[in-house]
């Protein structure tokens, strides 16, 4: 089994028989879904092509460095959905925070307005009392 083949294994168990033949036995355990991807999805062929190109570049001293930029199109559907939900969650939290700030500002403004109205009404009441006292005294 070569280096490229082992990449697809979920488990790799190697055992040497202790008998007269001293044969090397390799046991490979692989998840059934992984086998489906390898065989039916032609992923193994694609990986072999990639690995060959990588090894050629390595041989001439121009091996690629691991600077992969992931695009939205590169993600599997479940991860794309998860990323979208996380982004929406962040946006919703920002909107809620903004709404809370606006509501607090509006409540503060209303409170100030009510306080001013109360002061004005108290002044009016004082003026009416004063006028009533003046009328009563005359």
VEXKOLRO-15880 format. One record per residue (C-alpha): residue number from 1; residue in three letters; x, y, z. Coordinates in steps of 0.25 Angstrom, whole numbers, plus 5000, padded with zeros to 4 digits. Layout:
seq | type | east | north | up
NUM | ALA | X | Y | Z
...
//
This chain:
seq | type | east | north | up
1 | UNK | 5000 | 5000 | 5000
2 | UNK | 5006 | 5013 | 4996
3 | UNK | 5006 | 5027 | 5003
4 | UNK | 4995 | 5032 | 4995
5 | UNK | 4985 | 5021 | 4997
6 | UNK | 4986 | 5022 | 5012
7 | UNK | 4980 | 5036 | 5012
8 | UNK | 4967 | 5030 | 5010
9 | UNK | 4967 | 5020 | 5021
10 | UNK | 4959 | 5023 | 5034
11 | UNK | 4968 | 5012 | 5041
12 | UNK | 4981 | 5006 | 5037
13 | UNK | 4985 | 4994 | 5045
14 | UNK | 4998 | 4986 | 5041
15 | UNK | 5002 | 4973 | 5048
16 | UNK | 5013 | 4963 | 5045
17 | UNK | 5010 | 4949 | 5047
18 | UNK | 5018 | 4941 | 5056
19 | UNK | 5020 | 4928 | 5049
20 | UNK | 5029 | 4921 | 5040
21 | UNK | 5026 | 4929 | 5028
22 | UNK | 5028 | 4942 | 5035
23 | UNK | 5018 | 4948 | 5025
24 | UNK | 5014 | 4963 | 5027
25 | UNK | 4998 | 4964 | 5028
26 | UNK | 4992 | 4977 | 5026
27 | UNK | 4978 | 4979 | 5031
28 | UNK | 4970 | 4991 | 5026
29 | UNK | 4957 | 4996 | 5033
30 | UNK | 4949 | 5006 | 5026
31 | UNK | 4936 | 5013 | 5028
32 | UNK | 4925 | 5009 | 5018
33 | UNK | 4922 | 5023 | 5014
34 | UNK | 4936 | 5026 | 5012
35 | UNK | 4937 | 5014 | 5002
36 | UNK | 4925 | 5020 | 4995
37 | UNK | 4931 | 5033 | 4993
38 | UNK | 4944 | 5027 | 4988
39 | UNK | 4938 | 5018 | 4978
40 | UNK | 4925 | 5024 | 4973
41 | UNK | 4929 | 5039 | 4975
42 | UNK | 4942 | 5037 | 4968
43 | UNK | 4949 | 5044 | 4979
44 | UNK | 4961 | 5034 | 4979
45 | UNK | 4964 | 5037 | 4965
46 | UNK | 4963 | 5052 | 4967
47 | UNK | 4972 | 5051 | 4979
48 | UNK | 4982 | 5042 | 4972
49 | UNK | 4983 | 5053 | 4961
50 | UNK | 4985 | 5064 | 4971
51 | UNK | 4995 | 5056 | 4979
52 | UNK | 5003 | 5053 | 4966
53 | UNK | 5003 | 5068 | 4963
54 | UNK | 5008 | 5071 | 4977
55 | UNK | 5019 | 5061 | 4977
56 | UNK | 5024 | 5066 | 4963
57 | UNK | 5024 | 5080 | 4969
58 | UNK | 5031 | 5075 | 4981
59 | UNK | 5042 | 5068 | 4972
60 | UNK | 5045 | 5081 | 4965
61 | UNK | 5046 | 5089 | 4978
62 | UNK | 5032 | 5097 | 4976
63 | UNK | 5023 | 5090 | 4985
64 | UNK | 5010 | 5097 | 4988
65 | UNK | 5009 | 5103 | 5002
66 | UNK | 4996 | 5102 | 5010
67 | UNK | 4990 | 5115 | 5008
68 | UNK | 4976 | 5111 | 5003
69 | UNK | 4966 | 5122 | 5003
70 | UNK | 4952 | 5116 | 5005
71 | UNK | 4941 | 5121 | 4996
72 | UNK | 4926 | 5120 | 4999
73 | UNK | 4925 | 5110 | 4987
74 | UNK | 4936 | 5101 | 4993
75 | UNK | 4928 | 5098 | 5006
76 | UNK | 4918 | 5086 | 5007
77 | UNK | 4903 | 5090 | 5008
78 | UNK | 4902 | 5087 | 5023
79 | UNK | 4914 | 5096 | 5026
80 | UNK | 4909 | 5107 | 5016
81 | UNK | 4896 | 5107 | 5024
82 | UNK | 4903 | 5107 | 5037
83 | UNK | 4912 | 5119 | 5033
84 | UNK | 4899 | 5126 | 5028
85 | UNK | 4892 | 5123 | 5041
86 | UNK | 4903 | 5128 | 5049
87 | UNK | 4904 | 5141 | 5040
88 | UNK | 4889 | 5143 | 5042
89 | UNK | 4890 | 5141 | 5057
90 | UNK | 4901 | 5152 | 5058
91 | UNK | 4893 | 5162 | 5049
92 | UNK | 4881 | 5159 | 5058
93 | UNK | 4889 | 5162 | 5070
94 | UNK | 4894 | 5175 | 5065
95 | UNK | 4880 | 5179 | 5060
96 | UNK | 4874 | 5175 | 5074
97 | UNK | 4885 | 5183 | 5081
98 | UNK | 4883 | 5195 | 5072
99 | UNK | 4868 | 5194 | 5075
100 | UNK | 4870 | 5194 | 5090
101 | UNK | 4879 | 5206 | 5089
102 | UNK | 4869 | 5214 | 5081
103 | UNK | 4858 | 5209 | 5090
104 | UNK | 4866 | 5214 | 5102
105 | UNK | 4869 | 5227 | 5096
106 | UNK | 4854 | 5229 | 5093
107 | UNK | 4850 | 5225 | 5107
108 | UNK | 4860 | 5235 | 5112
109 | UNK | 4855 | 5246 | 5103
110 | UNK | 4840 | 5243 | 5107
111 | UNK | 4845 | 5243 | 5122
112 | UNK | 4851 | 5257 | 5120
113 | UNK | 4838 | 5262 | 5113
114 | UNK | 4829 | 5256 | 5124
115 | UNK | 4838 | 5263 | 5135
116 | UNK | 4837 | 5276 | 5127
117 | UNK | 4822 | 5275 | 5126
118 | UNK | 4821 | 5272 | 5141
119 | UNK | 4829 | 5284 | 5144
120 | UNK | 4821 | 5292 | 5135
121 | UNK | 4808 | 5287 | 5141
122 | UNK | 4813 | 5289 | 5155
123 | UNK | 4817 | 5304 | 5152
124 | UNK | 4803 | 5305 | 5146
125 | UNK | 4797 | 5300 | 5159
126 | UNK | 4805 | 5309 | 5167
127 | UNK | 4801 | 5321 | 5158
128 | UNK | 4786 | 5317 | 5160
129 | UNK | 4788 | 5315 | 5175
130 | UNK | 4794 | 5329 | 5175
131 | UNK | 4783 | 5335 | 5168
132 | UNK | 4772 | 5328 | 5176
133 | UNK | 4779 | 5333 | 5189
134 | UNK | 4780 | 5347 | 5183
135 | UNK | 4765 | 5346 | 5180
136 | UNK | 4761 | 5341 | 5194
137 | UNK | 4769 | 5352 | 5201
138 | UNK | 4763 | 5363 | 5193
//
